[in-house]
Amino acid sequence: MIQKEKITFDTNKCLTQRTGATDVFYCLSERQYLICGYAVPFGYGRVCKHPQRKEFAEDRQRDKPINPSI
């Protein structure tokens, strides 16, 4: 019998990326979007509507870029 890993929502795992000069932030979190009430499907991705979405993007920028070729 295969046991599935239980996913628990954790804002420490949230990552977003701002698109251009707009206030639209895409969710980049792996699997968090499955249980997040703020992740809204849009096109081929998900838009983050969480009140802290700007902070999640700032945290990501301090760590490392999404695209390592940049």
C-alpha positions in Angstrom: 0.0 0.0 0.0 1.4 3.4 -1.0 1.2 6.1 1.7 0.7 9.7 0.5 2.7 12.4 2.1 0.4 14.8 4.0 0.8 18.4 2.9 0.5 21.1 5.5 0.3 24.8 4.5 3.4 26.7 5.6 3.9 30.3 4.6 7.7 29.8 5.1 7.6 27.7 1.9 5.7 30.3 -0.1 7.5 31.9 -3.1 6.1 34.4 -5.6 7.5 36.3 -8.5 6.2 39.7 -9.7 5.3 40.1 -13.3 6.7 43.3 -14.7 5.5 46.6 -13.2 2.1 45.2 -12.2 0.9 44.0 -8.8 0.4 40.5 -10.2 2.4 37.9 -8.4 2.7 34.3 -9.6 2.9 31.4 -7.1 6.1 29.5 -7.5 5.6 27.2 -4.5 5.8 23.5 -5.1 2.7 21.7 -3.9 1.7 24.5 -1.5 -0.9 25.8 -4.1 -2.7 22.5 -3.7 -4.0 23.5 -0.2 -3.7 27.3 -0.4 -6.9 29.3 -0.6 -5.0 32.3 -2.1 -3.6 30.5 -5.2 -5.8 31.2 -8.2 -5.4 29.3 -11.4 -4.5 31.6 -14.3 -3.4 30.4 -17.7 -0.7 27.8 -17.2 0.2 28.9 -13.7 -1.3 30.3 -10.5 -1.6 33.9 -9.3 -1.0 34.5 -5.6 -3.6 36.6 -3.8 -2.1 36.2 -0.3 -1.8 39.4 1.7 1.9 38.8 2.1 2.6 38.0 -1.5 5.1 40.9 -1.9 7.1 39.7 1.1 7.3 36.2 -0.4 8.8 37.7 -3.6 11.3 39.8 -1.6 12.4 36.7 0.3 13.0 34.8 -2.9 15.1 37.7 -4.4 17.4 37.7 -1.3 18.0 33.9 -1.6 18.6 33.2 -5.3 17.2 34.0 -8.8 14.6 31.6 -10.3 16.6 31.3 -13.5 20.2 30.3 -12.8 21.4 31.6 -16.2 20.6 35.2 -15.1 
